[in-house]
Amino acid sequence: MNSIFSDRMNDVPQSFIREILKVAVDPSIISFAGGLPNPDLFPVDEIKTATQSVLENYGVDALQYSNTEGFAPLREFISRRYKEKQGLDIPIKNILITTGSQQGLDLLGKVIINENDDLIIEEPGYLGAIQAFSVYRARFRPVPVDESGMDCDVLKDTIKQYNPKLMYTVPSFQNPSGITYTSENRQRVADIIKGTRTFLIEDNPYGDLRFEGSPKSSFASLIPDNTILLGSFSKTIVPAFRLGWVVAPDHIMEKMVIAKQAADLHSNYFAQRVIHQYLMDFDLDDHVKNIVKLYRSQKQAMISSIQANFPDDVKYTNPEGGMFLWASLPNNCFAMDLFNEAIKEKVAFVPGDPFYVDGKKTNTFRLNYTSADEATIDEGIKRLAKVIKEFK
């Protein structure tokens, strides 16, 4: 009997993180596994005020169908913010509101990737992108990243050999590693991509969450003709509204709008109106400062506890922003095996395996520091350090 399911679904990996979160629901488990913003920072009262304002002033209109591209004043706000924060001139016609930046990945895969098309992805790379592009049966060409950014020698060879259509990156506070491409590395990457047919997708959900160092140039300023931008309100306001956006050139945007019409007509219009009202009535930068202040202290609490408790041969990144850091065990230790032991000691993390596209067992793992207070972070790291010492 033939399977009822499409062939393409055979290639799509299950979200390993979602499966881990099922294990970590036990309240006695300290979880560093999720990628969740800290709910204590959600602007509940401000959202309530914005919602009431939208209903009182625009009730009928705000509850109607809308256009596919998204609420124009919200797109205008995004355009202005690109100009103010990054010096980028982004016309609103090149901004498409999406149901989270995850839908942006899906739409890009839908309109650009044919089966067996080559696609460059960071190694380790964002699991959500691996999952989204797997639906369209792309052939992943991983390029390693380290604390300075992408391995440009490997990138140059990969571009020359495969001439890929797309290259997916999270160059600022990368998920999963927390690293940020240096200015020098960005320029080298841009020089390699310039003049090719490859579009670099710059996913930037964490860009505003910088608590150390200086901002880096967007690839859109270095190679504007080869760059597609993804953004999101999930990490700076609230994730539940699932509102993100894509910035793309005219000829790609035209196809994405058609694909989105076929998918969902438009993203949640009422949520767009509420988010826009919030942005008009309250200061986003002040809110982001509060997020950065807390995340800075949480990150430092984790780093300090790691320094005090982890064995010296466990290496780790020290991110300048974002929500994650990345740790490496000695080469003969596998993170998946460590995870199984750590759960017994009531602490959870994400093994590195699903962030690699070749299915290999790895000695790396991801830690999230935004979802626990400092005392809980210290206790969780102590538990994990105990497991690591016994495991080795």
C-alpha positions as CSV (number, residue, x, y, z in Angstrom):
1,M,0.0,0.0,0.0
2,N,1.4,3.4,-1.0
3,S,1.9,6.0,1.8
4,I,-0.7,8.7,2.0
5,F,2.0,11.2,2.8
6,S,4.0,13.3,0.3
7,D,7.6,12.3,-0.4
8,R,8.9,15.7,0.7
9,M,7.8,15.0,4.3
10,N,10.2,12.1,4.6
11,D,13.1,14.6,4.5
12,V,11.8,17.0,7.2
13,P,13.4,16.5,10.6
14,Q,11.2,16.7,13.7
15,S,11.8,19.7,15.9
16,F,14.2,18.2,18.4
17,I,13.9,21.2,20.6
18,R,10.1,20.8,20.8
19,E,10.6,17.2,21.8
20,I,13.1,18.2,24.5
21,L,10.6,20.7,25.9
22,K,8.1,17.9,26.5
23,V,10.7,16.3,28.7
24,A,11.5,19.5,30.5
25,V,7.9,20.3,31.6
26,D,8.6,18.7,34.9
27,P,8.8,21.8,37.3
28,S,11.7,20.2,39.2
29,I,13.9,20.3,36.0
30,I,15.9,23.4,35.4
31,S,15.7,23.9,31.7
32,F,18.3,25.8,29.5
33,A,16.8,24.1,26.5
34,G,14.2,26.5,25.2
35,G,14.7,29.6,23.2
36,L,12.0,31.6,24.9
37,P,12.0,35.3,25.8
38,N,11.7,36.0,29.4
39,P,7.9,36.4,30.1
40,D,8.5,38.8,33.0
41,L,9.4,41.4,30.3
42,F,6.3,41.1,28.3
43,P,4.5,44.5,28.2
44,V,1.2,43.1,29.3
45,D,-0.4,46.4,30.5
46,E,0.8,48.3,27.4
47,I,-0.5,45.6,25.1
48,K,-3.8,45.8,26.9
49,T,-4.0,49.5,26.4
50,A,-3.0,49.2,22.7
51,T,-5.7,46.5,22.2
52,Q,-8.4,48.6,23.8
53,S,-7.4,51.6,21.7
54,V,-7.6,49.6,18.5
55,L,-11.0,48.2,19.3
56,E,-12.4,51.5,20.4
57,N,-11.1,53.6,17.5
58,Y,-10.9,51.1,14.6
59,G,-12.9,48.1,15.8
60,V,-14.8,47.1,12.6
61,D,-11.9,47.9,10.3
62,A,-9.3,46.1,12.5
63,L,-11.4,42.9,12.5
64,Q,-11.8,42.8,8.7
65,Y,-9.7,41.0,6.0
66,S,-6.7,43.0,4.8
67,N,-4.1,43.1,2.1
68,T,-1.4,40.4,1.8
69,E,1.6,42.7,2.1
70,G,0.6,43.9,5.6
71,F,-0.6,47.0,7.4
72,A,1.1,49.9,5.7
73,P,1.8,52.0,8.8
74,L,3.5,49.0,10.5
75,R,5.7,48.5,7.4
76,E,6.4,52.3,7.5
77,F,7.6,51.9,11.1
78,I,9.9,49.0,10.1
79,S,11.2,51.1,7.2
80,R,12.0,54.1,9.4
81,R,13.7,51.9,12.0
82,Y,16.0,50.4,9.4
83,K,17.0,53.9,8.5
84,E,17.4,55.1,12.1
85,K,19.3,52.1,13.4
86,Q,21.2,50.8,10.4
87,G,21.2,53.6,7.8
88,L,19.3,51.4,5.3
89,D,16.8,52.8,2.8
90,I,14.1,50.2,2.7
91,P,10.9,51.2,0.7
92,I,7.8,49.7,2.3
93,K,7.0,48.0,-1.1
94,N,9.9,45.7,-0.3
95,I,8.6,44.8,3.2
96,L,6.2,41.8,3.6
97,I,4.6,41.1,7.0
98,T,4.8,37.4,7.7
99,T,3.5,35.0,10.4
100,G,6.8,35.1,12.3
101,S,10.1,35.1,10.5
102,Q,9.6,31.3,10.2
103,Q,7.0,31.9,7.5
104,G,9.5,34.1,5.8
105,L,11.8,31.1,5.5
106,D,9.0,28.9,4.2
107,L,8.0,31.4,1.6
108,L,11.6,31.8,0.4
109,G,11.9,28.1,0.1
110,K,8.6,27.9,-1.7
111,V,9.4,30.5,-4.4
112,I,13.2,29.9,-4.9
113,I,14.1,26.3,-4.0
114,N,13.6,23.4,-6.4
115,E,14.3,19.8,-5.3
116,N,18.0,19.2,-5.0
117,D,18.9,22.9,-5.3
118,D,22.0,23.7,-3.3
119,L,21.7,25.9,-0.2
120,I,24.5,27.1,2.1
121,I,23.8,26.9,5.8
122,E,26.0,27.7,8.8
123,E,27.5,24.8,10.7
124,P,26.2,24.7,13.4
125,G,23.0,26.2,11.9
126,Y,19.5,27.3,13.1
127,L,17.3,24.3,13.4
128,G,14.2,26.2,12.3
129,A,15.9,27.0,8.9
130,I,17.0,23.4,8.5
131,Q,13.5,22.2,9.1
132,A,11.9,24.9,6.8
133,F,14.2,24.3,3.8
134,S,14.0,20.5,4.2
135,V,10.4,20.7,3.1
136,Y,11.6,21.8,-0.3
137,R,14.3,19.1,-0.4
138,A,17.2,21.5,-0.7
139,R,20.7,20.0,-0.6
140,F,22.4,21.6,2.3
141,R,26.0,22.7,1.9
142,P,27.3,23.5,5.4
143,V,30.0,26.1,6.0
144,P,31.6,26.2,9.5
145,V,31.3,29.3,11.7
146,D,33.5,30.1,14.7
147,E,33.8,33.1,17.0
148,S,34.9,35.5,14.3
149,G,32.2,34.4,11.8
150,M,32.1,32.2,8.7
151,D,35.0,30.2,7.3
152,C,35.6,32.2,4.2
153,D,37.9,29.7,2.5
154,V,35.2,27.0,2.7
155,L,32.6,29.5,1.6
156,K,34.6,30.5,-1.4
157,D,35.1,26.9,-2.5
158,T,31.4,26.1,-1.9
159,I,30.2,29.0,-3.9
160,K,32.5,28.1,-6.8
161,Q,31.6,24.4,-6.7
162,Y,27.8,24.6,-6.3
163,N,26.7,28.1,-7.3
164,P,23.8,28.0,-4.8
165,K,20.7,30.1,-5.0
166,L,20.5,30.8,-1.3
167,M,22.7,31.2,1.7
168,Y,21.2,31.3,5.2
169,T,22.9,33.2,8.0
170,V,22.3,34.6,11.5
171,P,25.3,36.9,11.7
172,S,24.4,38.6,15.0
173,F,24.2,36.5,18.1
174,Q,23.7,33.4,16.1
175,N,21.4,30.6,17.1
176,P,22.7,28.2,18.3
177,S,26.2,29.4,19.0
178,G,25.7,33.0,20.1
179,I,28.6,34.2,18.0
180,T,28.7,37.4,15.9
181,Y,30.4,37.9,12.6
182,T,33.2,40.5,12.9
183,S,33.2,43.5,10.6
184,E,36.2,42.0,8.8
185,N,34.5,38.7,8.3
186,R,31.3,40.3,7.0
187,Q,33.3,42.2,4.4
188,R,35.1,39.0,3.3
189,V,31.8,37.2,3.0
190,A,30.3,40.1,1.1
191,D,33.2,40.2,-1.3
192,I,32.8,36.4,-2.0
193,I,29.0,36.7,-2.6
194,K,29.1,39.9,-4.7
195,G,28.6,39.3,-8.4
196,T,27.2,35.8,-7.9
197,R,23.6,34.6,-8.2
198,T,23.5,33.7,-4.5
199,F,21.1,35.5,-2.2
200,L,22.3,35.8,1.4
201,I,19.4,35.6,3.8
202,E,20.3,37.7,6.9
203,D,18.1,36.6,9.7
204,N,18.3,39.1,12.5
205,P,15.8,38.3,15.3
206,Y,18.3,39.2,18.1
207,G,20.0,42.2,16.6
208,D,18.4,44.7,19.1
209,L,19.5,42.6,22.1
210,R,23.1,43.7,22.2
211,F,24.6,44.2,25.6
212,E,28.3,44.4,24.8
213,G,30.5,45.6,21.9
214,S,29.4,47.7,19.0
215,P,26.8,47.2,16.2
216,K,28.0,45.6,13.0
217,S,27.0,46.5,9.4
218,S,24.1,44.6,7.8
219,F,24.9,42.7,4.7
220,A,22.2,44.8,3.1
221,S,24.6,47.7,3.3
222,L,27.5,45.7,1.9
223,I,25.8,43.7,-0.9
224,P,22.3,45.2,-1.3
225,D,21.7,43.4,-4.5
226,N,22.4,40.0,-3.0
227,T,20.7,40.4,0.5
228,I,17.3,39.3,1.8
229,L,16.5,40.4,5.4
230,L,14.3,38.7,8.0
231,G,13.1,40.4,11.1
232,S,10.7,39.7,14.0
233,F,8.8,41.3,16.9
234,S,8.9,38.1,18.8
235,K,12.1,38.8,20.8
236,T,11.5,42.5,21.4
237,I,7.8,42.7,22.1
238,V,5.9,39.4,22.3
239,P,6.2,36.0,20.5
240,A,2.5,35.0,20.7
241,F,1.4,37.4,18.0
242,R,3.8,35.6,15.5
243,L,4.6,38.8,13.5
244,G,7.8,39.1,11.5
245,W,8.8,40.4,8.1
246,V,10.8,39.9,5.0
247,V,12.7,42.5,3.0
248,A,13.4,41.4,-0.5
249,P,14.0,42.9,-4.0
250,D,11.0,43.6,-6.3
251,H,11.1,40.4,-8.4
252,I,11.4,38.2,-5.3
253,M,8.8,40.1,-3.4
254,E,6.3,39.7,-6.2
255,K,6.5,35.9,-6.0
256,M,6.4,35.9,-2.2
257,V,3.2,37.9,-2.2
258,I,1.6,35.3,-4.5
259,A,2.9,32.4,-2.3
260,K,1.6,34.1,0.8
261,Q,-1.8,34.7,-0.7
262,A,-2.0,30.9,-1.4
263,A,-0.8,30.1,2.1
264,D,-2.9,32.4,4.4
265,L,-4.1,35.5,2.5
266,H,-2.4,37.7,5.1
267,S,-0.9,37.5,8.6
268,N,-3.1,38.3,11.6
269,Y,-4.4,41.8,10.8
270,F,-5.7,42.5,14.3
271,A,-2.3,41.6,15.8
272,Q,-0.6,43.9,13.3
273,R,-2.9,46.8,14.3
274,V,-2.3,46.2,18.0
275,I,1.5,46.0,17.6
276,H,1.5,49.2,15.5
277,Q,-0.6,50.9,18.2
278,Y,1.8,49.8,20.9
279,L,4.7,51.1,18.8
280,M,3.0,54.5,18.4
281,D,2.0,54.9,22.1
282,F,5.1,53.5,23.8
283,D,8.8,53.7,23.3
284,L,10.2,50.5,21.9
285,D,13.8,51.5,22.7
286,D,13.0,52.0,26.4
287,H,11.5,48.5,26.4
288,V,14.4,47.0,24.7
289,K,16.8,48.6,27.2
290,N,15.0,46.7,30.0
291,I,15.3,43.5,28.1
292,V,19.0,44.1,27.4
293,K,19.6,45.0,31.1
294,L,18.1,41.7,32.3
295,Y,19.7,39.5,29.6
296,R,23.1,41.0,30.3
297,S,22.9,40.0,34.0
298,Q,21.5,36.6,33.2
299,K,24.3,35.9,30.6
300,Q,26.9,37.0,33.0
301,A,25.4,34.9,35.8
302,M,25.7,31.8,33.5
303,I,29.3,32.7,32.4
304,S,30.4,33.2,36.0
305,S,28.9,29.9,37.1
306,I,30.4,28.1,34.2
307,Q,33.8,29.6,35.0
308,A,33.5,28.5,38.6
309,N,32.1,25.0,38.1
310,F,32.8,23.5,34.6
311,P,35.9,21.5,34.0
312,D,38.6,23.5,32.2
313,D,38.4,21.3,29.1
314,V,34.8,22.4,28.4
315,K,34.9,25.3,26.0
316,Y,32.2,27.9,25.6
317,T,31.3,31.1,23.8
318,N,30.7,34.4,25.5
319,P,28.1,36.2,23.4
320,E,27.8,40.0,23.1
321,G,24.0,39.7,22.9
322,G,21.1,37.5,22.1
323,M,19.8,34.5,24.1
324,F,22.3,31.6,23.7
325,L,25.8,30.4,24.3
326,W,27.5,27.3,22.9
327,A,29.6,24.8,24.8
328,S,32.0,22.0,23.6
329,L,32.9,18.9,25.5
330,P,36.2,17.0,24.9
331,N,36.1,15.2,21.6
332,N,35.4,11.8,23.0
333,C,32.2,12.9,24.8
334,F,28.9,13.1,23.1
335,A,26.3,15.7,24.1
336,M,23.3,13.4,23.4
337,D,24.6,10.9,25.9
338,L,25.3,13.7,28.4
339,F,21.7,15.0,27.9
340,N,20.3,11.6,29.0
341,E,22.3,11.7,32.2
342,A,21.6,15.4,32.8
343,I,17.8,14.8,32.8
344,K,18.3,12.4,35.7
345,E,19.9,15.3,37.6
346,K,17.0,17.5,36.7
347,V,18.8,19.9,34.3
348,A,18.1,20.2,30.5
349,F,19.9,21.6,27.5
350,V,19.9,21.1,23.7
351,P,22.5,18.7,22.4
352,G,24.3,20.0,19.3
353,D,23.3,17.2,17.0
354,P,20.2,18.7,15.4
355,F,22.1,21.9,14.4
356,Y,24.2,19.9,12.0
357,V,22.7,18.6,8.7
358,D,24.8,15.4,8.4
359,G,23.3,13.7,11.4
360,K,26.6,13.1,13.2
361,K,26.9,12.8,16.9
362,T,28.6,15.9,18.3
363,N,30.3,17.0,21.5
364,T,28.5,20.4,21.4
365,F,25.4,21.7,23.2
366,R,23.4,24.9,23.4
367,L,22.4,26.7,26.6
368,N,19.7,29.4,26.9
369,Y,20.1,31.9,29.7
370,T,17.0,34.1,29.3
371,S,14.3,32.0,30.9
372,A,15.7,31.6,34.4
373,D,16.7,33.9,37.2
374,E,20.3,34.2,38.3
375,A,20.0,31.9,41.3
376,T,18.3,29.2,39.2
377,I,21.0,29.6,36.5
378,D,23.7,29.0,39.1
379,E,22.0,25.9,40.5
380,G,21.4,24.5,37.0
381,I,25.0,25.0,36.0
382,K,26.2,23.4,39.2
383,R,24.0,20.3,38.4
384,L,25.2,20.2,34.9
385,A,28.9,20.5,36.0
386,K,28.4,17.6,38.3
387,V,27.0,15.5,35.5
388,I,29.8,16.5,33.1
389,K,32.5,15.5,35.7
390,E,30.9,12.2,36.3
391,F,30.2,11.6,32.6
392,K,33.8,12.2,31.7
